[in-house]
Amino acid sequence: MSAPSPGWLARWEPEDETFWRETGSRIAWRTLVLTTASLILSFATWFVVSALVVRLPNVGFRFTTMQLFWLAAMPGLAGGTFRILHTFLVPIFGTRNVITVATLVKLVPCFGLAWAVSHLDTPFWLFVVFALLAGFGGGDFSSFMPSTSLFFPKRLQGTALGIQAGVGNFGVSLAQLLTPWIIGFALFGGLAGGPQVFSRGNVAKEMWLQNGPLLYVPFLLVMGGLCAIGLRSIPVKASFREQLDIFKTKHTWFCTVTYLMTFGSFSGLSAAFPLMIKTLFGKFPDAPDPLTYAFLGPLVGSAARVLFGFVADRVGGGILTQLAGLGMIGTALALVLGGFLAPSSLAGFPVFVWLMLAMFFFSGIGNASTFRQFPIVFAGSPRQGAQVLGWTGAVAAYGPFLFSSLIGVSMSRTGSPAAFFWGLIVFDVVAVGVNWFYYTRRGCERPS
């Protein structure tokens, strides 16, 4: 069979040992390197808003606490919606075209956010627009992961997907770690505009918030070019209508529930963690700087996702998903029952941070295990398995929106996020039950 068009491979049979050894392995691993590097930038641009919002009140923007939580939530709302679209793109347009365009389009929110934070008269609604556009960085995950699952044989999918998603997730930590440092000096000289004045108590200093999103512009340009040159598309094609068959099986919805438990929690807590620190502990003397700690959660979750991808290939995804869910339930109970969500002093802050890091750790394990698990659940159709990876990722990408908005509502009405965490515990119990009944217990319908 000849290649349909430039950039498309004529043949792709990763389960054929000879083909994989002589041709497939080299192309697949090159694709993984390029797409993973681009995915890091996707997550960084997706979460840069969460790193900026904690600084907005101190440079002169008069937004309420609920408005700040809404801004942190908007990239998640858009990211989930864009992921639904991305779920269907790779079988239509191919890996090379989709990833290249998705990389370059993230320049739009980067420039938009840089302009918004540079002008104190920027209205809230315009911030909302640019925060929504930051969802471009969250949306394309549902093109990256299905593509990778198609490039690798089943025996390596847990490893490959764990590496890509885990290393890509480091982009969250990158945004939250680099932002407080990069905004402290005129990175681009006068090209990016003048500074804002940061004020807190008796402290006043210059700050360049626009550096946060502008930092990624040159890297996006480089990666867009490399993806256009180095990526290829594989001959697995299906129309939009043909791809809708995934919604006819109950297992698509069960997998959606378990992935919302794992990645939904990872992404949601990543977006809300800085503001939780600020609102829960910022009222006390010598309050901690949220951005000093916020990057640690995504870092721990991302590392767990990378490391446990290998484990999932060896022990199976279902059992790891079960353990991850139980760990998240136990940790959430400790946060609520221990009183760490309604502190009366800074004394409980270290334990609060450690428990939050445990939540990130277990969510990272679950992120690795589910992406090994789902292709096995849909072993009869690799294309469907890839589609389900995209779809579940789309729904779980609403995590930042759901967590930030609902935590904000809980904080506004009760002064504590405890009510939200009780709801999270109930949902996780349901998800663990579904996973046990259909994918883990002896004699289950689809052992994975």
C-alpha positions in Angstrom: 0.0 0.0 0.0 1.4 3.4 -0.9 1.4 6.3 1.4 -1.8 8.4 1.0 0.0 11.7 1.1 3.3 13.2 2.2 3.9 12.7 5.9 1.8 9.5 6.1 3.5 6.1 6.6 2.5 3.4 4.1 2.5 0.6 6.7 2.3 0.3 10.5 2.3 -3.1 12.2 3.9 -2.6 15.7 2.9 -6.1 16.8 5.0 -7.7 14.0 8.3 -8.4 15.7 10.3 -8.1 12.5 8.7 -4.8 11.5 9.1 -3.4 15.0 12.8 -4.3 15.2 13.7 -3.1 11.7 11.5 0.0 11.2 8.8 0.6 13.8 10.9 1.0 17.0 13.0 3.9 15.6 10.0 5.8 14.3 7.9 5.3 17.4 10.6 6.4 19.9 11.4 9.4 17.8 7.7 10.3 17.8 7.5 9.9 21.5 10.5 12.2 22.1 9.1 15.0 19.9 5.5 14.7 21.1 6.5 14.5 24.8 8.6 17.6 24.5 5.6 19.4 23.0 3.3 18.0 25.6 5.5 19.6 28.4 4.8 23.0 26.8 1.1 22.1 26.5 0.8 21.5 30.3 2.9 24.5 31.1 0.8 26.9 29.1 -2.4 25.3 30.4 -1.4 25.9 34.0 0.4 29.2 33.8 -2.9 30.9 34.8 -2.9 29.1 38.1 0.5 30.5 38.8 -0.4 34.1 37.8 -3.7 34.5 39.6 -2.2 34.4 43.1 -0.2 37.5 42.2 -2.9 39.6 40.6 -4.3 41.2 43.8 -0.9 42.3 44.9 -0.2 44.2 41.7 -3.4 46.1 41.6 -6.1 44.0 40.1 -9.3 44.2 42.2 -10.7 40.7 41.8 -12.6 38.9 44.5 -11.5 35.5 45.8 -14.3 33.8 43.9 -13.2 35.6 40.7 -9.7 34.3 41.2 -11.0 30.8 41.6 -13.0 31.2 38.4 -9.9 32.4 36.5 -8.0 29.3 37.8 -11.0 27.2 36.7 -11.4 28.5 33.1 -8.4 26.7 31.5 -9.9 23.4 32.8 -13.3 24.2 31.4 -11.8 25.0 28.0 -9.2 22.2 28.1 -11.9 19.5 28.7 -14.0 20.9 25.8 -11.0 21.1 23.5 -10.1 17.5 24.4 -13.5 16.3 23.2 -12.6 17.7 19.8 -9.0 16.3 19.9 -10.4 12.9 20.7 -11.4 12.5 17.0 -8.7 14.5 15.2 -5.7 12.0 14.8 -7.6 9.3 12.8 -8.9 12.1 10.5 -5.9 14.4 10.0 -2.9 12.4 11.3 -0.4 12.8 14.1 2.0 15.1 12.2 -0.7 17.7 11.2 -2.6 17.7 14.5 0.4 18.0 16.8 2.2 20.6 14.7 -0.9 22.9 14.6 -1.7 22.3 18.3 1.8 23.3 19.3 1.7 26.6 17.4 -1.8 27.6 18.3 -0.7 28.0 22.0 1.1 31.1 21.0 -2.3 32.9 21.0 -3.0 32.6 24.8 0.6 33.3 25.6 0.5 36.7 23.9 -3.0 37.4 25.2 -2.2 36.7 28.8 1.0 38.7 28.6 -0.9 41.7 27.3 -3.7 41.3 30.0 -1.4 41.2 33.0 0.5 44.3 31.7 -2.5 46.5 31.8 -4.2 47.1 35.2 -7.4 48.3 33.4 -7.9 44.9 31.7 -11.5 43.9 32.6 -12.3 40.6 34.3 -14.2 39.3 31.2 -11.1 39.6 29.0 -9.0 37.8 31.6 -11.7 35.0 31.3 -11.3 34.9 27.5 -7.5 34.5 27.7 -7.8 32.0 30.5 -10.2 30.0 28.3 -7.7 30.1 25.4 -5.1 28.7 27.7 -7.2 25.6 27.5 -5.5 25.0 24.1 -2.7 23.5 26.2 -5.0 21.1 28.0 -7.0 20.1 25.0 -4.3 18.5 22.8 -3.5 15.8 25.3 -6.4 13.8 23.8 -4.5 13.8 20.5 -1.1 13.0 22.0 -2.1 9.9 24.0 -4.2 8.1 21.4 -1.5 8.7 18.9 1.2 7.2 21.1 -0.9 4.2 21.9 -1.2 3.5 18.2 2.6 3.8 17.6 3.6 1.2 20.2 2.9 -2.5 20.6 0.7 -3.5 23.6 3.6 -4.8 25.6 5.1 -1.3 25.7 2.1 0.9 25.8 2.1 1.2 29.6 5.7 2.3 29.5 5.3 4.7 26.5 2.1 6.2 27.8 3.5 6.5 31.3 6.6 8.3 30.0 4.7 10.7 27.8 2.0 11.6 30.2 4.3 11.6 33.2 7.0 13.7 31.6 4.4 15.9 30.0 2.7 16.5 33.4 6.0 18.0 34.5 4.9 21.0 32.5 2.5 21.8 35.4 5.4 22.0 37.9 7.4 23.9 35.3 4.8 26.6 35.1 4.4 26.8 38.9 8.1 26.6 39.6 9.5 29.0 36.9 6.8 31.6 37.1 7.7 33.1 40.5 11.3 33.3 39.5 10.9 34.5 35.9 8.6 37.4 36.8 11.2 38.9 39.0 13.3 40.6 36.3 13.0 42.1 32.9 13.6 38.9 30.9 12.9 40.5 27.5 14.1 43.9 28.4 11.8 46.6 27.1 10.3 44.4 24.4 7.7 42.9 26.7 6.7 46.2 28.4 7.3 47.7 31.7 6.9 46.2 35.2 4.0 46.1 37.7 4.5 47.1 41.3 4.0 44.2 43.7 2.8 45.2 47.2 2.3 43.1 50.3 2.4 44.7 53.7 5.5 46.9 53.8 7.1 45.1 50.9 7.0 46.7 47.4 9.0 45.6 44.4 8.8 45.5 40.6 7.4 42.4 38.9 7.0 41.4 35.2 4.0 39.1 35.2 4.0 39.0 31.4 7.2 37.0 31.5 5.2 34.0 32.8 3.4 33.2 29.5 6.0 34.8 27.2 8.7 32.5 28.4 7.2 29.6 26.3 6.9 31.5 23.0 10.3 30.7 21.6 10.0 27.1 22.7 6.6 26.7 21.0 8.1 28.1 17.8 11.0 25.7 17.8 8.9 22.6 18.7 6.3 23.5 16.1 9.0 23.4 13.4 10.5 20.2 14.7 7.1 18.4 14.8 6.4 19.5 11.2 9.7 18.1 10.1 10.1 15.0 12.3 6.6 13.6 12.8 4.8 11.1 10.6 1.2 9.9 10.6 0.2 6.2 10.6 -2.5 4.7 8.3 -5.2 4.3 10.9 -8.0 6.4 9.6 -11.7 6.7 10.6 -14.4 9.3 10.0 -16.0 11.2 12.8 -19.2 9.1 12.5 -17.2 5.8 12.6 -15.4 6.9 15.8 -18.7 7.4 17.7 -19.0 3.7 18.2 -17.0 4.0 21.5 -20.1 5.5 23.1 -22.1 2.4 22.5 -20.2 0.3 25.1 -20.6 0.7 28.9 -16.9 0.3 29.4 -16.2 3.7 27.8 -18.2 5.2 30.6 -16.7 3.1 33.3 -13.2 4.0 32.2 -14.3 7.6 32.2 -15.3 7.4 35.8 -12.0 5.9 36.9 -9.9 8.3 34.9 -11.9 11.3 36.3 -10.9 9.9 39.7 -7.2 9.9 38.9 -6.3 12.5 36.3 -9.3 14.7 37.3 -7.9 14.8 40.8 -4.3 15.5 39.6 -5.3 18.3 37.2 -7.9 19.7 39.6 -5.7 19.8 42.6 -2.8 21.3 40.5 -5.0 24.2 39.6 -6.5 24.8 43.0 -3.5 24.0 45.3 -1.9 27.5 45.1 -5.2 29.3 45.9 -6.0 26.8 48.6 -2.7 27.6 50.4 -3.4 31.3 50.0 -7.0 31.2 51.2 -6.5 28.7 54.1 -3.1 29.9 55.5 -2.6 33.4 53.9 -4.4 35.1 56.8 -1.8 34.2 59.4 1.4 36.2 60.2 4.4 35.0 58.2 2.1 33.2 55.8 3.8 30.9 53.3 4.1 31.9 49.7 1.8 29.6 47.7 4.1 29.4 44.7 6.9 28.1 47.0 5.0 24.9 47.5 2.5 24.7 44.6 4.8 23.1 42.1 5.7 20.2 44.5 2.3 18.5 44.0 2.4 18.3 40.2 6.0 17.2 40.5 5.2 14.3 42.8 2.2 13.3 40.7 4.2 13.4 37.4 7.1 11.4 38.8 4.7 8.8 40.1 3.1 8.6 36.6 6.4 8.0 35.0 7.7 5.4 37.5 4.5 3.4 37.8 4.0 3.1 34.0 6.7 0.4 34.1 5.1 -1.2 37.1 1.7 -1.3 35.3 3.2 -3.2 32.4 4.3 -5.9 34.8 1.5 -6.3 37.3 -1.5 -5.0 35.3 -3.3 -1.7 35.5 -6.5 -2.7 37.3 -4.9 -3.6 40.6 -2.8 -0.4 40.6 -5.9 1.7 39.9 -7.6 0.0 42.9 -4.7 0.8 45.2 -4.5 4.4 43.9 -8.2 5.0 44.5 -8.0 3.6 48.1 -5.0 5.7 48.8 -6.7 8.9 47.6 -9.8 8.1 49.7 -7.7 7.6 52.8 -5.7 10.7 52.3 -8.8 12.9 51.7 -10.3 11.5 54.9 -7.2 12.5 56.8 -7.4 16.0 55.4 -11.0 16.4 56.5 -11.1 14.6 59.8 -7.7 16.0 60.9 -9.0 19.5 60.7 -6.4 20.6 58.1 -9.0 22.2 55.9 -10.1 24.7 58.6 -6.8 25.7 60.2 -6.6 28.1 63.2 -2.8 28.6 62.9 0.2 27.7 60.8 0.9 24.7 63.0 -0.9 22.3 60.7 0.5 23.7 57.5 3.4 21.1 57.1 1.0 18.2 57.6 -1.5 19.8 55.1 1.3 20.0 52.5 2.3 16.4 53.1 -1.2 15.1 52.8 -1.8 17.0 49.6 1.5 15.6 48.2 0.1 12.1 49.1 -3.0 12.9 47.1 -0.9 13.9 44.1 1.2 10.7 44.5 -1.7 8.4 44.5 -3.3 10.3 41.6 -0.1 9.9 39.7 -0.1 6.1 40.2 -3.7 6.0 39.0 -2.8 8.0 35.9 -0.2 5.5 35.0 -2.3 2.5 35.7 -5.4 3.6 33.9 -3.5 4.3 30.6 -2.1 0.8 30.8 -5.6 -0.6 31.7 -7.8 1.0 29.1 -6.1 -0.5 25.9 -6.4 -3.9 27.6 -10.1 -3.3 28.3 -10.5 -2.5 24.6 -8.0 -5.1 23.3 -10.3 -6.2 20.6 -10.0 -2.8 18.8 -6.8 -0.8 19.1 -8.5 2.1 17.4 -11.3 2.1 20.0 -8.8 1.8 22.8 -7.0 4.8 21.5 -10.2 6.7 21.2 -11.2 5.9 24.7 -7.8 7.2 25.9 -8.7 10.5 24.3 -12.3 10.6 25.5 -11.5 9.8 29.1 -8.7 12.4 29.0 -11.2 14.9 27.7 -13.7 14.4 30.5 -11.0 14.3 33.2 -9.5 17.6 31.9 -12.5 19.3 33.4 -10.8 18.6 36.7 -9.3 22.1 37.0 -12.7 23.7 36.3 -14.6 21.4 38.7 -12.1 21.5 41.5 -11.4 25.2 41.4 -15.0 26.3 41.0 -16.4 23.9 43.6 -13.7 24.6 46.1 -14.3 28.3 45.5 -18.0 27.8 46.2 -17.3 25.7 49.3 -14.8 28.3 50.6 -17.2 31.2 49.9 -20.2 29.6 51.6 -18.6 27.7 54.5 -15.1 29.2 54.9 -13.5 25.7 54.2 -13.1 23.3 51.3 -14.2 20.4 53.5 -17.6 20.0 51.9 -15.9 19.6 48.5 -13.6 17.0 49.8 -16.5 15.0 51.3 -18.0 15.0 47.8 -14.7 13.9 46.3 -14.5 11.0 48.8 -18.0 9.8 47.8 -17.1 9.9 44.1 -13.9 8.1 44.6 -15.6 5.3 46.5 -18.0 4.8 43.6 -15.1 4.8 41.1 -13.1 2.2 43.2 -16.2 0.1 43.3 -16.7 0.2 39.5 -13.0 -0.7 39.0 -13.2 -3.6 41.4 -16.4 -5.1 40.0 -15.6 -4.9 36.3 -11.8 -5.0 36.1 -10.2 -6.4 39.2 -12.2 -9.0 41.2 -11.9 -12.7 40.5 -14.1 -13.6 37.5 -14.6 -9.9 36.5 -15.9 -9.1 33.0 -12.7 -7.7 31.6 -9.6 -8.4 33.7 -7.0 -5.6 33.1 
